[in-house]
Amino acid sequence: MEPKQLREMSDEELAQKRLELKEEIFHLKLRRAAGRLEGPMKLRQDKRDLARVETVLRERALTRAEG
């Protein structure tokens, strides 16, 4: 997911997306441990998307705190 798309989302949508990504990462890690993970790049991409979501949320929190 592109950062531009994330910045267009509301805070509630971002919070929901964060929960979905955390859940997906959890399930992917379980599949990896069981040896049934077919696309290891999916785990990597989801981790990066989660980091992007959290970055946008943090930027918004800092902006609110400043002014």
Buried (B, 14 or more C-beta within 10 A) or exposed (E): BEEEEBEEBEEEEBEEBBEBBEEBBEEBEEBEEEEEBEEEEBBEBBBEBBEBBEEBBEEEEEEEEEE
